[in-house]
Amino acid sequence: MSIRERMGTQTQTADGPMQLLQFANGMVVQQCIHAAAVLGMADLLKDGPLTAGELAKRAEVDEGALYRVLRLLAGHGIFEETAPRTFDNNELSHYLRAEVPGSLRTAFIFRGSSFFHSPFKEILYSVRTGLSAREKVHGMGGWEFLQRNPEEARIFDEAMTAMSEFVGPAVAAAYDFGAWGSLMDVGGGNGMLLATILRAHPKLRGVLADQPHVIERAREHGFLGSELALRANYEECNFFESIPGGCRAYLMKSVIHDWDDEQARAILKNCRKAVPSDGVLLLVEYSLGEEAKPSFADSVDVVMLVLTGGKERTEGEFRELLTSSGFRLNRVLPTPAGVSIIEAMPN
């Protein structure tokens, strides 16, 4: 059947338009998950089912409105309506609880924040110019905005911690970090990923490198404290200026995708100055496929366009970028968490 014939069939049955309209609900579902996350619905249900009235009373919200939100989510497989107007957790909503392994509650709180959500109102600006819409909306770059808005910075930090907790075990298990003896996590935030890797590789020494205010928050979080304190250290770092030496392996997770090719190349060239000839650079990033098909990486790529002006890259694009920065791409290791470990050796 030709495309024209298929289009004619879809028009007659309305399957095509209805399928397309389903995509319009994506934002509504995300914002409902955001509301449930902020209100702590999954935590309220940790001991068993409750009615919409009981949940509304505990969360101090309107019962009818809450019921409509939870009904929509249950229809999408998030929460379960076990009896009329009565809800319970299920496998998906479990991960909206605050204190469970793999929790994504803070990630969905972040997804509904003005820092994340507002720039998408100006997506056409990004499409027309190739520039971040966040600067148009907020009047400043993302990192400056976070420094000026401590509450948004807290939400962002908690979301990044949740994502590191999600991908950390998969990354730590997929690569023999211990073989290098020492590892510097450049732009490593609060240290969650580095701590996970150090626990998985007991003979490895680690350094967390980031800007001074980030290092200060990392010390407060304490992920590199207690039993890891003897194997972990902190270094102040602005990766656009220079990167400290002293390690054989250098790691950057979700750093390069924040920047366009010119800025990414500047960071990688500074990495090359720090990585010894017998060392390695490890990038933890989403890797785009060569074909157009649904993937989480494609979604993150557009998020980077709108929010940071950065991009996700194919293996070929990583190879070209690394080669122009003094590295050669050695291999790409996929992980069950969706990200890949891109191993680059110095030329």
N, C-alpha and C positions, 0 to 999 in steps of 0.2 A: 504493500500500500504506500502510495506517495505521501509526502508531507502535506500536500494540498488536500488529499483525500482524508488523511488523519485529522486535519484541522476541521474539515467539514463534518466528520463524525463527532468530534468533540463539541462542536457548536450545537449540533442537534441534541446531544445527550446532556450538555452542560457539565460534563466531567472535567473538561479542560479549565473553564473559568472557575469552577469550585476548587479544583486542585490549586490553581494560582491564588485564589483568595485565602486559602489556608495559610500561605506565607505571611499574609497581613496580620495574622494573630501572633506572630513571633514576639513582637514587642510587648503585647498584652500579657502573654504568658510569663515573659521574663520579669515584668514589673510586678506581677502577682507573686512570683517566687521571691522577689525582693521584699515585698510587703510581709510575706510569711516569715522570711528570715529576720527582718528587723523586729517583728513582734514576738519572735521566739516560739512560733507555733509547734515546731517539732519537739522542742524541749518541754513544752506544756503537755505533750502527748507521750512523754517517755514512759509513763507508768500505765498506759492503756488508753482506750478511747474516751472521748469527751464529746458532749453535744456542742453545737455552735454557740448556744447560750452560755454554757460553762466556760468555753474558750474566750468568748467576748468579754465576759465578766472579769476573768483573770487578766486579760490583755487591756482592759479598759477601752474597748472599741465598740462600734455599732454592730449588733448581732446580725442583722439582715445583710449588711455590707460584707461582713466577714464570711458569712455563709456562702455568698455568691462567689467570693474569691476562692474559698476552699473547694467549692463545687467544681469550679473551672479546673483547678489544679488536680483534683481527683480524677476528672475526666481525661486528663493528660498523663495519668499514672503517677502523680506526685501526691501523696497521702491517699487514704482509702476511706470511702464513705461506707462504713460497716452497717449502718442502719440509717433511716431517714434523719438527716441533719446531725448525724453523729460521725465523727472522724477519728482515724487512728493513723499512726505511722505505717509506712511500708518501706520497701528496700530503698527507694529513691529519697523519700523524705527523711529517712534516718540520717542521711548525710547533710541535712540542714540543722542537725543538732550541734550545739556549740563545742562540746567536749568529747567528741568521738574521733577515733583515728580516721583520717581522710575527710574530715568535715569541710564542707564548702560553704558554710553559712556566711562567713565574712566575704567570700568571693562574690556572692550574690548581693550582699549589702553594698559592696563597692560598685557592682554593675548598675545599681540604681542611684548612685551618688551623682551630684552635679558635675564632679570632676570627670566622670566617665560618660554620663548620659547626655549632658547638655550639648557637647560638640556635634553630636549626630544630627541636630537640627540644621546644621550647616554643611551636611555632607556634599552638597553640590559645589560649595566653595572648594572643598578638597578635590573633587572630580575635575573642576575647571582649571585649578591652579597646580594640583599636585602637592599642595602645602597642607599642613595640619590645620584643621578647623578649630582646634582648641585655642590656638593663639588668637584667632578672630573672635571667638566667644568670650574668652577670659581676659584678653588683652595682654597676655604674657605666656611664656612657655610653661610646660607642665611642671618642671622641677621648681621653677620660681614660684608658681602658684602653690605648690605644696609647702614650700618654706614660709609662705605668707598665711597659709590656712592650716593651722595645726590639727584641727579636727578632721579635715579631709586627708591630711597626711597620716593620721592615725588609722583611718579606714583603709587607706591605700596599703600601709604597712601590714595590717592584719590580713588583707586579701592576699598580698604577696607571700606572707608566711603560710597561709593555707595552701597556696599553689605549690610552694616549695615542699611542704609536708606531703602533698599529693605525689609530686614527681620525684622527690628525693630518694625514697627507697628503690625505685626503678632505676634511676640513674646510678646510684651507688652499686647496685648489683650487676649492671650491664657492662662495667668497665673496671679493669684492674688498676685503680688509682694507686694502690699500695706499691706497685712496681717502681714508681718514680721517687718514692721516699719523702718528697715534700710537694705541697700543692698550695698555690695561692688562688683564692677565689676573688677575682677582680670585679668590683661592683656587686659584692656578695650580700648587700643589705644587712639583715639582722643576724646572719650566720646560720640559719636553719639548715640550708643545703650542705654547707661545709660540715656542720656537726653530724649530719646523717652520714656523710661520706667517711668522716673520721671514725665513727662508731663501727662502720662496716669494715674498715681497714685499720686495725689496731696499731700497726707499726708506722702509719703515715703521720707526718707533721703537717699542720695546716696554718695558713695565714689568711685572715680576712682583710681585704683591702677595699676601702671606700672613702667617701668624703668625711671630714671630721664630725659633722652633725649626725651622719648615719652611723659612724663608729660609736658615737656616744649612745645612741639608741640601742645599738647591738649589745653594748655592755650591760645596759639596763635589762634587755631581754634575757641575757644569761644563757643562751643556747650553747655557748662555748665555755661555760663555767664548769664547776665541779670536777668530774673525772677527766674532762677534756682540757682543763686549764693548762696542764703540763705539756700538752702537744699543740696548743693553739696560741696564736699571737694576733695582734692587730697592727695594721699599717695604714696611715692616712694616704689617700691617693685621689688624684684627679686624672682619669685615664686619657683626657685630651692633652694633658701636659706631660706626664711621665708615669711609668708603672714601676714600682719597686722591684729590685732584683732579689736574688737569694733563694729561689725555688727552682726545681727542675720542671714541674708541671704547672701550667697556668690555666685556670678555668674561668669562663664567663657564661653565665646562664641568662638568657633573655636580655642580653645587652645589645648585641649587634643589630637585632631587629628593631630597636628603638630609633635607628638612625638611617639616613640615606647613604648611598654608596660612598660619597666623598667623606662624610663624617665617620662612617664605619671604617674606611680605609685609614683614616688618621689614627683611630683607636688601635687598629691591628698593627700599624707600623710601630706604635709605641710598645705594643706587646712584643713585636719582633726584637726590639732593643733589650727587652727584659728576659726573654726566653733564651736560655743557653743553647749552644749548638747541639748538645746531647739531650735537649729537653723537648717539651711538647706543649701545644696550645689545644685546649679542648673547649669547643663551643657547644652549649646545650641550647638548641633552637628547634622550632618547628621547621620541617623541610617540605617544601611544596613539591607535589608531583608534577610531571610534565603535561598531564592530561587534565582537562577541565571536568572534574567530578566532585561531588560534595565531600568536604573534609573540614575538620576543625581548623587546620592550618589556613585554609582559604578565608575563613571568618576572621581569624586573628590578623591576617594580612590587611584586611580592610579596616580593622580596628586600629592597626598601626598607621595606616594612611590618615585616618581622621584624627587620631589622638596625638601622634608623635611626629608624623611625617616620615616614619620609618617604613619597613617592609619585611615580609617573609621572603625567603629565597629558595630557588631550586638548588639541587646539588651542583648543577653546572654554574649557577651564579655564585655559589659559595666558592667553587674552585677558582673562578676568575678573580673574585675579590681577594682571596687568600694569596694567589699567585702574585698579584700586583702589590702585595704587602710584605713579600719576602717569605712566604710559607708555601708548602705544597699540601694539598688535601690528600691524606693517606687513606682514610676510610670513613664511612658513615655508619654508625651503629644505631638502629632504631630501638626504642624501648617500649614497654607496654603502656607507658603513660602518654604516648603520643608524640613526645619530643624525641629528637635524635641527638646522639653525641657525635660531633664532627671533629675528628682527630686530624690535626695539622702539624706537620713537622717543619722545622726551619730549613730553608734552602741554604 
